[in-house]
Amino acid sequence: MSKFQIPEGSKDLILDEALAKKQLQVNLEKLLDRWGYKEVMTPTLEYFTTFLVGFEKIHEEDLYKFFDKNGRILTMRQDMTIPIARLVSTKFKNTEPPLRLRYCAQVFTVLQSFAGNQDEETDLGVELIGEQENSADLEILSMAFDTLMLLDEKNLTLELGNIDFFNEACRNLNAEDKEKLAGLIDNKSLKELSEFVKELNIDKKSQDFFNQLPWLNGGLEILEEAKKYTINDKQLEILNKIKYLTDSLSELGYKDYITIDLGKVPRLNYYTGIIFEGFVSGVGLSVLSGGRYDNLLNRFDRDLPAIGFSIKLDRLLKVISPKFDYKERKIVHYPKDKIIEAISLSKKLRENAIVSLNRNDELKNIEVEVI
């Protein structure tokens, strides 16, 4: 191994690739600004206890951990929602909701090398805190659609679900069985799921629900199909909530881009309601994900409902070609005695181009090269 390699799961970005990512970030931030979301920044390092508070169950092996000089455990943030929950309980403790916050930050997760992701990624996202559920859900989902359309005007999909649809069926299960069920459903491991459901002490209707759940995905008609497998009235209410949102989004012009996945079970365990993922052409993984997390702020002594989403900028670099705000690139070549004139000329040229300077002592006069 070369002594100058970078750690597994990380990546250098150079030249046009770095410029493309920066421009993509700028374009997205302009969009979120126009929605009225204000930027916040949090430290890369947080106390490990902050994430212990935020997650119902934490997977310690997924976190990078260190010790500070006093022996306290620090961690590199795995996501931005929990640091923002901490921020709202401290810096915004006397601020009346709703809060509309946005961020762009590096996040770090210890991933398996075969997973296809990077351990370090750039998350750009928003959080809407303290707003009524229906209006907040619709605002965030509309903003998610605007974001996806900025990335890809035609080939986009937003996949919508609700984690409570699954949770309602798990009320009588212990945490271990619930977690195993969630993994089997999320991975669409149908044979293992069927065998595991038979082992559970649940009635036939519940067994049918869990076995059918991975299949409850597709177009808007899935919402009617799902009613055949509901266990209680609460699940019917959840389906009606999703129907309200899909009807509203359809009125706003997004109907052709909506799909339903009622078997969506996210890995982050603080979600409490609507969950969603966004996809664009050419990227095998979701590029946008989010959901409602009404209980998280209460763990940080601020009992407020909340919903948000984040965009994985690094996943977009292979398929997105940002529109740069310059027409061309130029090089101003100059001899050593023409440096003042060369800088003056380059200032004028920069109004419409990227212009760099190149000293060439073999020249007698300034020359401008278009590249």
Buried (B, 14 or more C-beta within 10 A) or exposed (E): EEEEEEEEBEEEBEEEEEBBBEBBBEBBBEBBEEBEBEEBEBEBEBBBEBBBBBBEEBEEEBBBEEEEEEEEBBBBBBBBBBBBBBBBBEEBEEEEBBBBBBBBBEBBBBBEEEEEBBBBBBBBBBBBBBBEBEEBBBBBBBBBBBBBBBBBEEEBBBBBBBBBBBBBBBEEBEEEBBBBBBBBBBEEBEEEBEEBBEEBEBEEEBBBBBBBBBBBBEEBEBBEBBEEBBBEEBBEEBBEBBBEBBEBBBEEEBEEBBBBBBBBBBEBBBBBBBBBBBBBEEBEEBBBBBBBBBBBBEBBEBEBBBBBBBBBBBBBBEBBEBEEEEEEEBBBBBBEEBEEBBEEBBEEBEEEBBBEEEEEEEBEEBBBEEE
